[in-house]
Amino acid sequence: ALLKARGNGEEGAKPASDKDIKRLVINMERWRWMPEDLGQVYVWNNSPEFMLYVFKDGKRIYADKTLVGTSAYATPVFTADLKTIVFNPDWVAPPTVVTENLLPALASGKYSILKVHGLSVSLNGRAVDPSRVSWSRSNILGYTFSQRGGPTNVLGKAKFLYPNPHTVYMHDTLPVRKKYFQKSQRMIGHECVRMEKPDKFASVLLAADKGWGADKVKSLWDGGINSSVSIERKIPVHMVYFTAVVGDDGKVAAFGDVYGLDRKLAAVMFGNSSGFTEPPPDTTVPDAEETTASSPSGPAKRATVSNNDIAGSLGGFAGD
């Protein structure tokens, strides 16, 4: 691909620009960071492409659209082994949500944020009355804020766990947010990745791991409550950032530098980032209707500059 890019490639095609060549070199460098053995069965989750794939014996057996984190909460790059699939899961608020969305409200005595989003509070497994805690003086990260599985749960019907230092995982999303899968640029929420068809994704993985049929997966999908299924074989999940890839047809496909990482790497590798633009601004913000749909106890407005709109702030996050 690099040699073709340096020449004219296909007859009549425009020669590749200096930026195109540098982008290929940058992505070749990224390949050096990958494990030598990707796995017999593995998940490939490419943020700039907004796609995930499942490969088996070197062949792609599944593809699905994804939603990734915004520039402010970029989906990280790493590899970890898939360990568990949970059907109809509870949601536990991650540290960023606890400190950025919940703490300002609770410290101001706005306990309604918990009721609006169906959140319960516990400490070491024991239920806590939030009104009896001095949140401005307590270590809020020592408490657990959870939302029971159900139709308003922000994780949707399933989550896919591959333990890692980033506390990132893949999951379903609320039905009202499915419309974002029709957009070309799909960045919303925090770092976790959402896929369009999690039921089919689960079926593919559990068929590869356990030989299960679709009917068995569907029974858990429809009736399981916080039902965990352990993955027995090694299935690496590769969270990657490739802005140029070579397809099965030998042609190079390029994707937008959504987090500006090409620009940063170009500065390191070539001494400057000329030609590599700043990443686009975050434009995907949940609508007011979505915030309403994600609030079990009634409507909540979208986040504003004012700290008074605490519930709306959490509603805006709820892609994760």
C-alpha positions in Angstrom: 0.0 0.0 0.0 2.9 2.4 0.8 4.6 1.7 -2.5 1.3 2.2 -4.4 0.7 5.5 -2.5 4.2 6.8 -3.5 3.4 6.1 -7.2 0.2 6.8 -9.1 -1.5 3.7 -7.8 -4.3 2.9 -10.2 -4.1 4.3 -13.7 -5.3 7.9 -13.8 -5.4 8.2 -10.0 -4.0 11.2 -8.3 -0.7 10.5 -6.5 -0.9 10.4 -2.7 -0.1 13.6 -0.8 2.7 14.0 1.7 0.0 13.8 4.4 -1.3 10.5 3.0 2.2 9.0 3.1 2.8 10.2 6.6 -0.6 8.8 7.7 0.4 5.4 6.3 3.7 5.5 8.2 1.9 6.5 11.4 -0.4 3.6 11.1 2.4 1.2 10.3 4.0 2.4 13.5 0.8 1.6 15.4 1.0 -2.0 14.1 4.3 -2.3 15.8 2.5 -1.7 19.1 0.1 -4.6 18.5 0.5 -8.1 20.0 2.3 -10.4 17.5 -0.5 -13.0 18.0 -3.9 -11.2 17.8 -5.7 -14.4 18.8 -7.6 -17.3 17.2 -10.8 -15.5 18.0 -10.6 -11.8 18.7 -12.6 -8.6 18.8 -11.3 -5.6 16.8 -12.7 -2.2 18.0 -11.4 0.7 15.8 -12.5 4.0 17.2 -11.9 6.3 14.1 -13.9 3.8 12.0 -16.8 3.6 14.5 -16.9 -0.1 13.9 -16.2 -3.4 15.7 -15.3 -6.7 14.1 -15.0 -10.3 15.3 -12.3 -12.4 13.6 -11.9 -16.2 13.7 -8.9 -18.0 12.2 -7.9 -14.7 10.5 -11.3 -14.3 8.8 -13.9 -11.7 9.7 -17.1 -13.3 10.9 -19.0 -10.3 12.3 -19.2 -6.5 11.9 -21.2 -3.9 13.7 -21.4 -0.1 14.1 -20.3 1.5 17.3 -20.6 4.7 19.3 -17.3 5.8 21.0 -16.4 8.4 23.5 -16.2 12.1 22.8 -13.0 14.0 22.5 -13.2 15.0 26.1 -13.7 11.3 27.1 -11.8 9.5 24.4 -12.1 5.8 24.1 -8.6 4.5 25.1 -6.2 2.2 23.2 -5.3 -1.1 24.8 -5.8 -4.9 24.6 -7.5 -7.0 27.3 -9.2 -10.5 27.3 -13.0 -10.8 27.3 -14.0 -12.4 30.6 -17.8 -11.9 31.1 -21.0 -11.1 29.3 -23.8 -9.8 31.5 -27.4 -9.8 30.4 -29.8 -7.1 31.7 -27.1 -5.7 33.9 -27.1 -3.3 36.8 -25.1 -0.1 36.1 -22.5 1.2 38.5 -21.6 4.8 38.0 -17.9 5.1 37.1 -15.6 7.5 39.0 -15.8 10.3 36.3 -19.6 10.4 36.7 -19.5 10.2 40.5 -17.1 13.1 40.8 -18.2 15.3 37.9 -22.0 14.7 37.9 -23.1 13.4 41.3 -20.8 15.1 43.8 -21.7 18.7 42.9 -25.4 17.9 43.3 -25.1 15.9 46.5 -22.8 18.4 48.1 -25.4 21.0 47.4 -28.2 18.9 48.9 -29.8 18.1 45.5 -30.6 14.5 46.3 -33.3 14.4 43.6 -30.6 13.5 41.1 -30.5 10.0 42.5 -34.3 9.5 42.3 -34.5 11.0 38.8 -32.1 8.4 37.5 -33.1 5.5 39.7 -29.7 5.4 41.6 -29.3 3.7 44.9 -26.3 4.4 47.2 -24.4 1.8 49.2 -21.2 1.6 51.3 -19.5 -1.8 51.6 -22.6 -3.5 50.4 -25.0 -1.8 52.8 -27.7 0.7 51.8 -27.1 4.3 52.7 -29.4 7.2 53.1 -27.7 9.9 51.0 -29.3 12.7 53.0 -27.4 11.6 56.2 -23.9 11.8 54.5 -21.8 15.0 54.5 -20.8 14.7 50.9 -18.6 17.7 50.9 -16.4 16.1 53.5 -16.7 12.4 52.6 -14.7 10.4 50.1 -17.5 9.9 47.6 -15.5 7.3 45.6 -15.8 5.0 48.6 -19.6 4.8 47.9 -21.3 2.8 45.1 -24.0 4.4 43.0 -26.0 1.8 41.1 -29.0 1.6 38.8 -30.9 -1.6 38.5 -31.2 -3.4 35.2 -34.4 -2.6 33.2 -35.8 -0.6 30.4 -34.3 2.7 31.6 -30.9 1.3 32.5 -28.2 3.2 30.6 -26.3 0.0 29.7 -29.3 -1.4 27.8 -29.7 -5.2 27.7 -26.0 -6.4 27.9 -22.5 -5.5 28.7 -19.2 -7.1 27.7 -16.4 -7.0 30.3 -12.7 -7.3 29.7 -11.0 -6.0 32.9 -8.6 -3.2 32.3 -7.1 -0.1 34.1 -9.4 2.2 32.2 -12.6 0.7 33.6 -13.8 0.6 30.0 -16.2 -2.0 28.6 -18.7 -2.5 25.7 -22.5 -2.4 26.1 -25.9 -1.9 24.6 -27.6 1.5 24.9 -31.1 3.0 25.3 -33.5 2.6 22.4 -33.9 6.3 22.0 -30.1 6.6 21.3 -30.2 4.0 18.5 -30.6 6.9 16.0 -27.0 7.8 16.5 -25.9 4.7 14.7 -27.2 6.3 11.5 -24.7 9.1 11.7 -21.4 9.0 10.0 -19.5 10.4 13.0 -20.5 8.6 16.1 -19.0 10.1 19.3 -21.2 10.4 22.4 -20.8 9.9 26.1 -17.8 8.7 28.1 -15.1 6.2 27.1 -17.1 3.0 26.8 -18.2 1.6 23.5 -21.8 0.9 22.5 -22.7 -1.4 19.5 -25.8 -1.3 17.4 -26.7 -5.0 17.6 -25.4 -6.4 21.0 -27.7 -9.4 20.8 -26.0 -10.6 17.6 -22.6 -9.7 19.0 -23.3 -11.8 22.1 -24.5 -14.7 19.9 -21.4 -14.7 17.8 -19.1 -14.6 20.9 -20.9 -17.3 22.8 -21.1 -19.5 19.7 -17.3 -19.2 19.4 -16.7 -19.8 23.1 -19.3 -22.4 24.0 -21.0 -23.5 20.8 -24.3 -22.0 22.0 -27.1 -21.5 19.6 -29.0 -18.2 19.2 -32.0 -19.6 21.1 -30.0 -20.0 24.3 -28.6 -16.5 24.0 -32.1 -15.1 23.3 -33.5 -16.7 26.5 -30.9 -14.8 28.6 -31.5 -11.7 26.6 -35.2 -11.8 27.2 -35.3 -13.2 30.7 -32.0 -13.0 32.5 -31.6 -10.5 35.3 -28.1 -9.4 35.9 -27.1 -12.8 34.5 -23.4 -13.3 34.0 -21.8 -15.7 31.5 -18.1 -16.4 31.9 -16.0 -16.7 28.8 -13.8 -19.8 28.9 -11.5 -19.4 25.9 -9.1 -16.6 25.3 -10.8 -13.9 23.3 -8.7 -10.7 23.2 -10.5 -7.4 22.7 -8.2 -5.0 20.8 -9.2 -1.4 21.4 -7.4 0.3 18.5 -6.9 3.6 16.7 -6.2 3.1 13.0 -6.9 6.0 10.6 -5.7 4.0 7.6 -6.4 0.3 7.0 -5.9 -2.0 4.0 -9.0 -3.9 3.0 -9.3 -7.4 1.6 -9.3 -5.8 -1.9 -5.9 -4.3 -1.2 -7.2 -0.8 -1.2 -6.4 1.7 1.6 -9.4 3.1 3.5 -8.8 6.3 5.5 -10.8 7.5 8.5 -11.0 10.8 10.4 -8.5 11.6 13.1 -11.3 12.0 15.6 -9.1 12.4 18.7 -6.2 14.2 17.1 -3.8 11.3 17.7 -2.4 11.4 14.2 -1.5 15.0 14.7 0.4 14.3 17.9 2.2 11.3 16.5 3.2 13.2 13.4 4.8 15.9 15.6 6.9 13.2 17.3 7.8 11.1 14.2 8.4 13.9 11.7 9.2 16.9 13.8 6.0 18.7 12.9 2.3 18.1 12.4 1.9 20.2 9.2 -1.2 19.1 7.3 -2.8 17.3 10.2 -5.7 19.4 11.5 -7.1 19.7 14.9 -9.8 17.1 15.7 -13.4 18.1 15.1 -15.3 19.6 18.0 -17.8 17.4 19.9 -21.1 17.9 18.3 -23.1 14.9 19.4 -25.1 15.8 22.5 -28.2 13.9 23.6 -31.5 15.7 22.9 -33.9 16.7 25.6 -36.2 13.8 24.6 -33.4 11.3 25.4 -32.8 12.8 28.8 -36.5 12.4 29.5 -36.4 8.8 28.3 -33.4 7.9 30.5 -35.0 9.4 33.6 -37.2 6.8 35.5 -39.1 9.3 37.5 -39.8 12.0 35.0 -38.3 14.6 32.6 -34.9 16.2 33.1 -33.5 19.0 30.9 -30.3 18.8 29.0 -27.1 20.1 30.7 -26.5 23.8 30.7 -23.8 26.1 32.0 -25.8 26.4 35.2 -25.1 24.0 38.1 -28.8 24.1 38.8 -29.4 21.6 36.0 -27.7 18.7 37.7 -30.1 16.0 36.5 -29.8 17.1 33.0 -26.0 16.9 33.3 -26.2 13.2 34.2 -28.8 12.6 31.5 -26.4 14.0 29.0 -23.8 11.5 30.1 -26.1 8.6 30.0 -24.6 7.1 26.9 -22.4 5.2 29.4 
